[in-house]
Amino acid sequence: MVVNAFTLQRKYPQLQVNDINNLIDQFNEIDLDQDGYLDHNEIRKACKDTGYSDNYDEIRATLKDVSTNTVGKIDVEEFIEVMYYRA
């Protein structure tokens, strides 16, 4: 899935294109199997590596709330949305 930072910038006007590109890079680093989605294990590892809670139930609830495309996984646009509202 090709993501255009300029298109996403219109959806998230508080983010600069450079910020969106940085989030895309972060997503790609977390996406260990490079399938274009983050699953529970990839998110849990990233949380643990960065000092955030890697609680299974919290991650599962977040995935359920955010995932619209694939059950139990989030794509790069959903990742940016989570990060946008977290900021």
CNS distance restraints for C-alpha pairs under 8 A (distance, minus, plus):
assign (resid   1 and name CA) (resid  36 and name CA) 6.77 0.50 0.50
assign (resid   3 and name CA) (resid   8 and name CA) 7.95 0.50 0.50
assign (resid   3 and name CA) (resid  76 and name CA) 7.76 0.50 0.50
assign (resid   3 and name CA) (resid  77 and name CA) 7.77 0.50 0.50
assign (resid   4 and name CA) (resid   8 and name CA) 6.44 0.50 0.50
assign (resid   5 and name CA) (resid   9 and name CA) 6.00 0.50 0.50
assign (resid   5 and name CA) (resid  17 and name CA) 5.63 0.50 0.50
assign (resid   5 and name CA) (resid  20 and name CA) 5.83 0.50 0.50
assign (resid   5 and name CA) (resid  21 and name CA) 6.23 0.50 0.50
assign (resid   6 and name CA) (resid  10 and name CA) 6.84 0.50 0.50
assign (resid   6 and name CA) (resid  17 and name CA) 6.10 0.50 0.50
assign (resid   7 and name CA) (resid  11 and name CA) 7.01 0.50 0.50
assign (resid   8 and name CA) (resid  12 and name CA) 6.18 0.50 0.50
assign (resid   8 and name CA) (resid  20 and name CA) 7.56 0.50 0.50
assign (resid   8 and name CA) (resid  77 and name CA) 8.00 0.50 0.50
assign (resid   9 and name CA) (resid  13 and name CA) 5.35 0.50 0.50
assign (resid   9 and name CA) (resid  14 and name CA) 7.83 0.50 0.50
assign (resid   9 and name CA) (resid  15 and name CA) 6.24 0.50 0.50
assign (resid   9 and name CA) (resid  16 and name CA) 6.50 0.50 0.50
assign (resid   9 and name CA) (resid  17 and name CA) 6.02 0.50 0.50
assign (resid   9 and name CA) (resid  20 and name CA) 7.28 0.50 0.50
assign (resid  12 and name CA) (resid  84 and name CA) 7.38 0.50 0.50
assign (resid  15 and name CA) (resid  19 and name CA) 5.92 0.50 0.50
assign (resid  15 and name CA) (resid  20 and name CA) 6.56 0.50 0.50
assign (resid  15 and name CA) (resid  84 and name CA) 7.68 0.50 0.50
assign (resid  16 and name CA) (resid  20 and name CA) 6.41 0.50 0.50
assign (resid  17 and name CA) (resid  21 and name CA) 6.20 0.50 0.50
assign (resid  18 and name CA) (resid  22 and name CA) 6.20 0.50 0.50
assign (resid  19 and name CA) (resid  23 and name CA) 6.27 0.50 0.50
assign (resid  20 and name CA) (resid  24 and name CA) 6.18 0.50 0.50
assign (resid  20 and name CA) (resid  80 and name CA) 7.38 0.50 0.50
assign (resid  21 and name CA) (resid  25 and name CA) 6.22 0.50 0.50
assign (resid  22 and name CA) (resid  26 and name CA) 6.22 0.50 0.50
assign (resid  23 and name CA) (resid  27 and name CA) 6.10 0.50 0.50
assign (resid  23 and name CA) (resid  80 and name CA) 6.47 0.50 0.50
assign (resid  24 and name CA) (resid  28 and name CA) 6.24 0.50 0.50
assign (resid  24 and name CA) (resid  76 and name CA) 6.64 0.50 0.50
assign (resid  24 and name CA) (resid  80 and name CA) 7.65 0.50 0.50
assign (resid  25 and name CA) (resid  29 and name CA) 6.30 0.50 0.50
assign (resid  26 and name CA) (resid  30 and name CA) 6.30 0.50 0.50
assign (resid  27 and name CA) (resid  31 and name CA) 6.06 0.50 0.50
assign (resid  27 and name CA) (resid  38 and name CA) 7.86 0.50 0.50
assign (resid  27 and name CA) (resid  76 and name CA) 6.37 0.50 0.50
assign (resid  27 and name CA) (resid  79 and name CA) 7.18 0.50 0.50
assign (resid  28 and name CA) (resid  32 and name CA) 7.59 0.50 0.50
assign (resid  28 and name CA) (resid  34 and name CA) 7.07 0.50 0.50
assign (resid  28 and name CA) (resid  36 and name CA) 7.86 0.50 0.50
assign (resid  30 and name CA) (resid  38 and name CA) 7.20 0.50 0.50
assign (resid  30 and name CA) (resid  42 and name CA) 6.11 0.50 0.50
assign (resid  30 and name CA) (resid  43 and name CA) 7.08 0.50 0.50
assign (resid  30 and name CA) (resid  46 and name CA) 6.30 0.50 0.50
assign (resid  31 and name CA) (resid  35 and name CA) 7.06 0.50 0.50
assign (resid  31 and name CA) (resid  36 and name CA) 6.83 0.50 0.50
assign (resid  31 and name CA) (resid  37 and name CA) 6.48 0.50 0.50
assign (resid  31 and name CA) (resid  38 and name CA) 5.56 0.50 0.50
assign (resid  31 and name CA) (resid  42 and name CA) 6.44 0.50 0.50
assign (resid  32 and name CA) (resid  42 and name CA) 6.73 0.50 0.50
assign (resid  36 and name CA) (resid  75 and name CA) 6.14 0.50 0.50
assign (resid  36 and name CA) (resid  76 and name CA) 7.17 0.50 0.50
assign (resid  37 and name CA) (resid  73 and name CA) 5.78 0.50 0.50
assign (resid  37 and name CA) (resid  74 and name CA) 5.29 0.50 0.50
assign (resid  37 and name CA) (resid  75 and name CA) 4.56 0.50 0.50
assign (resid  37 and name CA) (resid  76 and name CA) 6.94 0.50 0.50
assign (resid  38 and name CA) (resid  42 and name CA) 5.88 0.50 0.50
assign (resid  38 and name CA) (resid  43 and name CA) 6.38 0.50 0.50
assign (resid  38 and name CA) (resid  73 and name CA) 5.29 0.50 0.50
assign (resid  38 and name CA) (resid  74 and name CA) 5.25 0.50 0.50
assign (resid  38 and name CA) (resid  75 and name CA) 6.43 0.50 0.50
assign (resid  39 and name CA) (resid  43 and name CA) 6.25 0.50 0.50
assign (resid  39 and name CA) (resid  72 and name CA) 6.25 0.50 0.50
assign (resid  39 and name CA) (resid  73 and name CA) 4.58 0.50 0.50
assign (resid  39 and name CA) (resid  74 and name CA) 6.83 0.50 0.50
assign (resid  40 and name CA) (resid  44 and name CA) 5.93 0.50 0.50
assign (resid  40 and name CA) (resid  59 and name CA) 6.83 0.50 0.50
assign (resid  40 and name CA) (resid  60 and name CA) 6.94 0.50 0.50
assign (resid  40 and name CA) (resid  63 and name CA) 7.65 0.50 0.50
assign (resid  40 and name CA) (resid  72 and name CA) 6.94 0.50 0.50
assign (resid  40 and name CA) (resid  73 and name CA) 7.03 0.50 0.50
assign (resid  41 and name CA) (resid  45 and name CA) 6.10 0.50 0.50
assign (resid  42 and name CA) (resid  46 and name CA) 6.22 0.50 0.50
assign (resid  43 and name CA) (resid  47 and name CA) 6.07 0.50 0.50
assign (resid  43 and name CA) (resid  59 and name CA) 7.48 0.50 0.50
assign (resid  44 and name CA) (resid  48 and name CA) 6.12 0.50 0.50
assign (resid  44 and name CA) (resid  54 and name CA) 5.05 0.50 0.50
assign (resid  44 and name CA) (resid  55 and name CA) 7.66 0.50 0.50
assign (resid  44 and name CA) (resid  56 and name CA) 7.52 0.50 0.50
assign (resid  44 and name CA) (resid  59 and name CA) 7.10 0.50 0.50
assign (resid  45 and name CA) (resid  49 and name CA) 6.01 0.50 0.50
assign (resid  45 and name CA) (resid  54 and name CA) 7.39 0.50 0.50
assign (resid  46 and name CA) (resid  50 and name CA) 6.17 0.50 0.50
assign (resid  47 and name CA) (resid  51 and name CA) 6.05 0.50 0.50
assign (resid  47 and name CA) (resid  52 and name CA) 4.70 0.50 0.50
assign (resid  47 and name CA) (resid  53 and name CA) 6.02 0.50 0.50
assign (resid  47 and name CA) (resid  54 and name CA) 5.41 0.50 0.50
assign (resid  48 and name CA) (resid  52 and name CA) 5.83 0.50 0.50
assign (resid  48 and name CA) (resid  53 and name CA) 6.57 0.50 0.50
assign (resid  48 and name CA) (resid  54 and name CA) 5.48 0.50 0.50
assign (resid  54 and name CA) (resid  58 and name CA) 7.67 0.50 0.50
assign (resid  54 and name CA) (resid  59 and name CA) 6.98 0.50 0.50
assign (resid  55 and name CA) (resid  59 and name CA) 6.30 0.50 0.50
assign (resid  56 and name CA) (resid  60 and name CA) 6.03 0.50 0.50
assign (resid  57 and name CA) (resid  61 and name CA) 6.05 0.50 0.50
assign (resid  58 and name CA) (resid  62 and name CA) 6.22 0.50 0.50
assign (resid  59 and name CA) (resid  63 and name CA) 6.15 0.50 0.50
assign (resid  60 and name CA) (resid  64 and name CA) 6.15 0.50 0.50
assign (resid  60 and name CA) (resid  72 and name CA) 7.55 0.50 0.50
assign (resid  61 and name CA) (resid  65 and name CA) 6.15 0.50 0.50
assign (resid  62 and name CA) (resid  66 and name CA) 6.08 0.50 0.50
assign (resid  63 and name CA) (resid  67 and name CA) 5.50 0.50 0.50
assign (resid  63 and name CA) (resid  72 and name CA) 5.79 0.50 0.50
assign (resid  63 and name CA) (resid  73 and name CA) 6.46 0.50 0.50
assign (resid  63 and name CA) (resid  74 and name CA) 6.81 0.50 0.50
assign (resid  64 and name CA) (resid  71 and name CA) 7.51 0.50 0.50
assign (resid  64 and name CA) (resid  72 and name CA) 6.51 0.50 0.50
assign (resid  66 and name CA) (resid  74 and name CA) 7.04 0.50 0.50
assign (resid  66 and name CA) (resid  78 and name CA) 6.41 0.50 0.50
assign (resid  66 and name CA) (resid  82 and name CA) 7.42 0.50 0.50
assign (resid  67 and name CA) (resid  71 and name CA) 6.44 0.50 0.50
assign (resid  67 and name CA) (resid  72 and name CA) 6.66 0.50 0.50
assign (resid  67 and name CA) (resid  73 and name CA) 6.07 0.50 0.50
assign (resid  67 and name CA) (resid  74 and name CA) 5.09 0.50 0.50
assign (resid  67 and name CA) (resid  75 and name CA) 7.78 0.50 0.50
assign (resid  67 and name CA) (resid  78 and name CA) 6.83 0.50 0.50
assign (resid  68 and name CA) (resid  74 and name CA) 7.59 0.50 0.50
assign (resid  69 and name CA) (resid  73 and name CA) 7.81 0.50 0.50
assign (resid  69 and name CA) (resid  74 and name CA) 7.24 0.50 0.50
assign (resid  69 and name CA) (resid  75 and name CA) 7.62 0.50 0.50
assign (resid  70 and name CA) (resid  74 and name CA) 6.84 0.50 0.50
assign (resid  74 and name CA) (resid  78 and name CA) 5.74 0.50 0.50
assign (resid  74 and name CA) (resid  79 and name CA) 6.44 0.50 0.50
assign (resid  75 and name CA) (resid  79 and name CA) 6.21 0.50 0.50
assign (resid  76 and name CA) (resid  80 and name CA) 6.21 0.50 0.50
assign (resid  77 and name CA) (resid  81 and name CA) 6.24 0.50 0.50
assign (resid  78 and name CA) (resid  82 and name CA) 6.28 0.50 0.50
assign (resid  79 and name CA) (resid  83 and name CA) 6.25 0.50 0.50
assign (resid  80 and name CA) (resid  84 and name CA) 5.86 0.50 0.50
assign (resid  81 and name CA) (resid  85 and name CA) 6.26 0.50 0.50
assign (resid  82 and name CA) (resid  86 and name CA) 6.06 0.50 0.50
assign (resid  83 and name CA) (resid  87 and name CA) 6.23 0.50 0.50
